[in-house]
């Protein structure tokens, strides 16, 4: 079983290390070269940022090639990753995490949990290239890489804990392995609704649950009962597990 996560906009590179060279793919390097040509005004417009956030983005790309590296799963600091609480894992749990978790990135493509990354900020919706979207740019490589990775590991199930923005990278028409989507909803006025803030944290808590229990089969996820959530049989299907509270 392989689990995919979305990255977060926020990163903490405290404790990052310097290395003499990088192992980034040609596609990543190509995007970086494009981003280096963007003026602060371009970055503000395309990324919809301003003020201190814009200053941070400008600094990130101006100094990208001299910045330090950190493992992906430790670098991201958004709600999903706070919910996972990676720093609390034992070495055995950390090994399980590294073997089974993938982060999908608009800059790096497929990132196994222990991949080394430099700080960046880039969403899938940002217009970096004139001729195509980042979805079109990455889709074939992401699907091929995931397929090869799962084949090499002998895995046949992909658990989608990523947001729609990033899980759209998966070509469901051609992807050769089973996919189970996970969603979380809140009861409001007798109806169940998705609330992004809560769902992000819940995806992280689910990720932690998978690691702590070394889950390898999709059906075992139905036993998840954290943060008040439980599996909703009526709303769920074989391909989509919905947890409600």
Secondary structure by P-SEA (a helix, b strand, c coil): cbbbbbbbccccccbbbbcccccccaaaaaaaaaaaaccaaaaaaaacccaaaaaaaaaaaaccccccccccccccccaaaaaaccccccaaaaaaaaacbbbbbcccccccccccccbbbbccccccccccccccccaaaaaaaaaaaaaaacccbbbbccccccccccccccccbbbbbbbbbbbcccbbbbbaaaaaaaaaaaaaaaaaaccccccccccccccccccccccccccbbbbcc
